[in-house]
Amino acid sequence: MKAKRINIWWIRRDIRLIDNAVLNKAAQEDGEIVPVYILDPSMFSGKGQEKKLSFIFRQLWDLNRRLSTFGTAIMVFHGKGSDVFRWLKSQFSQAKIFTSLELGYVGQEMLKEAKKYFQTETVFEGYLLNFDRVRSKEGKVFRTFFHFKNAAYKWIEKMVWKEEENLQFKWYSLSTPSLYRIDGYRIEKLDFSLESLGLPEIQLYHEGAIRSPEELLKRFEMVLPSYNKLRDFPAKNATSLLSVHLRYGTICVREVLKWALGKSNSTKFIDEILWREFFSYLLYHYPESEFQDLRRNYERIWIKPSREDLTKLESAQFGIPIIDAGLNQLYLEGFVHNRVRMIIASYLTKDLQWDWRIGERLFAQHLIDYDPALNVGNWQWNAGVGVDPKSMYRRFNPFLQAEKFDHEGEYINRYLKAGPVGYQS
């Protein structure tokens, strides 16, 4: 008997059914669709990952609830990508994988493993632009945000805002969601919960991770008129808080852009969306910059932190209120307001003269909205080794920044009130 044709929807940056280019591409080809998500330990190991995992698992639960109405369910795997793809090949010999572009070394290595076993199609989902097409007239990669933004707006003007395609989705029949732990050739089916993996599902405190993207957009619509004025004040809660949903694709970035284009006073917010695109564009074209300075002609001399210094970092006890408050927010919520992220990054790389990779790795461990392109881009920008040559001389004085953006001490008091949070939160 001929094996059934299967299209594996490998979910990465697209935990949703609506306006999903990966899913739509899978539906256009013959075969039944199998939804798959992989929790690779190399991406989710170490302290601080509990919040990220709890958020992801809740989104997978919600996605599965929607999938159940179509008579299918999600398959979640905990294990190395190579082991997972080998097992999937044994179950679905005539399968093709459809997945979104995932930047960063780990994501790219997993894609290489998938290609060893399956024909694989990668879609620019999770981003507004196709980064291969955005270039100068001479065909060069843009290295400044100004020129990238001008080119991006030209592509945005060409976008066709069409209704969802009327595609026929043929789903592989599965009655319940499944969770498998794979280690080499050993596979174990578990209860569909983080606890069955020995991982705690914990309470989330960050509003952006608790509320749905639809709720956040509705809230942000009320804030948008004052966004330009208040977005840098961490106590004012005047940003969209959508970063974690954009990271995992529980809302489509095209939907957010379309929403913003229909609003007045949204220019600055659209610029922030394009900064996300720009940092992703840079990592796409310069993948080595995940671990190396993007701008190599500025040789920084880094000071190696002492064990005592690292203890201050891990316990949020530098004795500088805005720094300690920001680190406490990071350890407590898995989130830090963008202005405070810049203050912390400036302090570590300019005042203490630590290698930017120390702070970048710390944020990577703890941020729920961690995205390698954005995290690396921001840390390099602040350290003066990224795309902006002016940032070499830019320093955010933490005391002056606190006086300017948290004059009443509302943010500082909120996150210092409970005392040091530290790594163990």
N, C-alpha and C positions, 0 to 999 in steps of 0.2 A: 504494500500500500504506500502510495506517495505521501511523504511527510507534509503536514499542514504548513502553509505559508504563515509566518509570524512576523510582525513588526514590533520590535521592542522599543517602547518609549522610555528611554533612560532619562529620568528626571534629574535635572541639576539646578538650573536657574529658572525653572518654570513649573512651580507647584500650583498649577491651576488648569482649568479646562477652557476658559474663555480667552479669545484672542491669543492663541498659542501657536506660533509658527512651526514649532517642532511637531506638535500633535497634528496640526493641519497637514504637514508634509507626510507624516506617517499614514494619514487617512487617504491620501491621494494614491497610494500604492496598494496593490492587492495584498490582502492578508489581514489577520486579526491582530488587534493591538493589545500588548501586554505592558502594563505600567510597572516600572522597576525603579527603586531608589537604593543607592548603595551608601552605607555608612562605613567608609574606609577608615580604619583606626589611625592611619597616618595623618588624616585630616581632623580627627576628633579625639586626640589623646592629650593628656596632661591636665593640670589644674586650670580651672576657669572655663572648661568646655561644657559644663553641666547646663548652663543657661541656654547656650546655643543648641544643644541637643534637645532640650525640653521644648524650645520654640519649634524646631524642625519637626519633632515628632507630633506636636499638636497640629501643625499644618498638614502633615500626612494623614492624620486621623480625619481632619476636615475634608481633605481631598477624597479620601476613601468613602466618606459618607456620600459625597456627590457621585462617585463612581458606582456605588451600590445601586443607584437608580437605573443604571445601564446593564446590570447583571454581571459586573466585573469587580475586581478588587486589586489592591496594590500589593506587590511583592517587595519586601524590604530585606536587604541583606547587610549583615555586619561581617566584614572581612575584607581581605585584600582584593582589589579589583581583578587581578589575574585569576584568583581562585573562583570569584563569582562568575566571570565570563566563561571560564572552563566548564563550570557546572551548568550554566545557561545553555551552552553549546550542546551538552549532553541531553538536555531536555527539549531544546528547540533547534534542531539541526538546520532547518531551512528558515533561518531568521535573519533579519536585517535590523541594525540598530539606528535609531534616530535620536539625536541628542543636541543640546545647546552648546555653544562655545563656552568653555570654562577656562579662563586665563589662570596663569600661575603654574609652577613646575608640577605640583601634585596632580592638578586637574589634567594637564597635558600628558603626564605619564600614564594616568588611567585610560585616557583616550587611546594611547599607543597599545595598551594591553587589549582593549576592546577590538582594535583592528587586527590583532593576531587571530581572532576567532570569528569575527563577523565583518561583513560589508557594513560600513558605518557612514552615515551622512550627518555632518555637523551643520547646524543652522545658527545664524547670528540672532539668537533669541536672548533677551535680557539686555539688549542694547538697541539704541535708536538707529545706528548707522552700520553700514558694512565698512569696516575699517580698511579693507583693501582698496576701496573706491575713493576715499577721502585723501586727496593728495594735491600738491601744488600743480601749477600748469606744467612745471618741469618734471612732474612725477615724483617729487620728493615728499617725505613724511614731514608734517608740520611739527615744529618744536616749540612753538609759542601758542598760548591759549588764544590770543587775539586772532591770529591767522586761522587757527583751527575753528574757532567760533564762527568766523565769517564764512568759511567753507561749509560748516555744519548747517548754518541757516539756509544756504542755497539748496542743500539736500532736503532740509525740512520743508521748504517751499514746494518741492517736487513730490512730497509724500501724498499718497492718495488715501484719504480717510474713508475707507469703505466699510460697509457692514460685514459682520462675520459671514464667512463663506458657508454656503449651505451644503456642507459635506456630510457624507454618510460614514459614521464611525462604526466600524465592525470590531466589537470588543471580544477578547478572549474570555470565555466563561469561567469565572471564579466567584465562589459564594462568600468567602470571608478573606480578610487581609491576612497575609502571612509574613512572619519574621523568621529569618534563617541566620544562624551563626555558622560561618564557614571558616575553616582553618585547614589549609592544604586540601586534602581530599575528604576531610571529615566535614559533614554537614549535619546540623542539628536544628530541628524546627522548634520554635519557642512560642510562648504566649506573646501576643502582639502588644508589648509594653517595654519601656526602657528598663523597668525593674528586672525583667527576665534576662537582660544583658548584664545585670549587676550594676546598672547605672541609675542614679536617683533622678526622678522627675521632680523638679523643684518649682517653688513658687517664683513667678517672674514679677519684677517690680517696674520695669521700664514700660511706660505707657505705649510706646510704639510697638512693643512686642505683645502686649496684652490685647489691644484693640485691633479690630479688623481694618484693612486698608480703606474700606468704604467709610467706616466711622471716622478714621483719621482725616480723610479728604473733606468730609463734612465739617469737622472741627476746624481744619485749616482754612476753609473758605471764610470763616469768621475772622481768622487771624490775618489773612492775606493783605488787607488794606494797610496794616501796620508792619508787615514783614520787613520791608527795607529798613525801617527805623529800629525795630526791636530784635531782629534775628540774632544779633551778637550778644544779647543780654541773656545769660544762661538761666536766670531765675524766671524769665518771662514766658517760657514755653511757647515761643513765637515761630517755631519751625514746623515743617510738615510731619516730622517723626516717621517718615515712610522708608527710611534707609534700609531697615531689616526686611521689609516686604519687597522692596526693589531688589535687594540682594538675592532673595530666594524665589522671586518671581511669583509671589502670591497676588501681585497686581502687575499688570503690564506697563512698562515704562512708556509705551506709546499712548496708553490710556491716560497716564498722568500728564504727559506733554499736551495731548489734545485738550484735557481739562484746563491746563494752565493757559493755553492759547486763547481760550474762550473767556478769560478773566482779565479785567483791567488790573493794573499794578502788579503784573506777574513777570515783568522782564527780568528782574533780579533772580527770581525763583527759577526761571528757565535757564539763566546763566549757570545756576548751581547744578541743574540737571546736565548741562553741557560740560561742566567740570568733571562730573562722573564719567561722561563719555571720553573726555580728553585723557584722563589718567588711564582708562582702560585701553584706549587707542595707543598710548605710549607703551604700555606693557605688551600689547599685542605685537607691536613692531620691534620692541627692544626687550625680549623676554629675559635677557641676562640681567636687566636692571632690577629684577626682584631681589637679587643678592649683591649687586654691584652698583656703585654710583652711576647714575645716568650721565652726568656731566663729569668726565674723567680729567678735565684740565684744571680742576681745583683740588689740589691735594690737601685734604684736611688731616691734621694730626690729632688723633683721638686719645683721650686719657682713659685708661682702663679703670673701671670702678672697683673700689675695695669691697670686701665682704660686708663691711659696715654700711657702705653706700647702698648696696643692693638690698640690705635689710630695711633701710629707710624706704626704698622704692616698694618693696613687697608689703610693707606694713603701712604705707601712706603716712610716713612720719618724717618728712623733710623739715617741718617747722615753718613752712610757707603756706598760709591758709588756702589760697586758691589752688595750689598744686596738690596739697593733701586732700582737699575737698574733691577735686577732679579724679584723683586716684581712688578715693572711696566710692565715688559714683561708678567708676569702672568696675571695681570689685563687687559692688552691691548689685548693680543693675545690668552690667554687661553693655553699658552705653556711656558715652561722654558727649556733652554738648560740643559742637564743632569749635567754637571759640576757645573753650577750655582745652580741647585736644591740641590746638596750636600753641597755647601757652605752655602746656606740659612739654610738647616736643621742642619748643624753643629753649626752655629751661634745661632740659637734658642735653641737648646738642650744642647749645651756644654758651650757657652759663657753666655747666659741668663738663662740657666738651666730650660727652660720651658718643660713641659710635651710634649712628641713627638706628642701626639694626637691633640694638638692645631694646629701645622703646617700641620699635616696630613689632618685634616678636612678642613683647608683653601685651600690646594691644591685640595682636593676632590671637593670642590665647584667650583673651577675655571678652572681646567685643562680640555681641550677638550678630551685629551687622558686618562682621569682618569680611572684607573683599580684598584679595591680595593687591589688585591694581590700585585701588583707592588708598589703602593703608600705606603701601610703599610710596606712592606718589606724594601723599601728604607729608610723610616723614622726610623724604628727600627734599621736598620743597622747603620745609622748615629748617633742615640742616644745611641748606645752601648747596646741595649737590644734585639737585633736580634740574628742571628745565628753566627755571627763572634765575638768571644771574644776579638779580638784585637781592634775592633772598640770602645770598652769601653774607650780606651786611645787615640784614633785618633781624632784630632781636625784640622779643616781647618781654618787657620788664614785668614780672608777675605781680609786683605790688601796684604799679601804675595801671596795669590791665584790670586788676581787681577794683581799684578805685574808679576806673572809668566804666566798667561793665557790670560791676556788682557793688555799687556805691553803698547801699544799705546793708550789705553782707548777707542778703537773703539766701543766695545760693550757697555761700560758704557755711553759714549756720546750719542749713538743711543737711549738708553732707558731713559736717564735723560733729553734729549733735550727738550721734550715737558713739562717738569715739572712733578709733581706727578700725576699719573693716578688714583690710588686708586680704591676702590670697585665700584664706580659709572660708570666706563668706559663701 
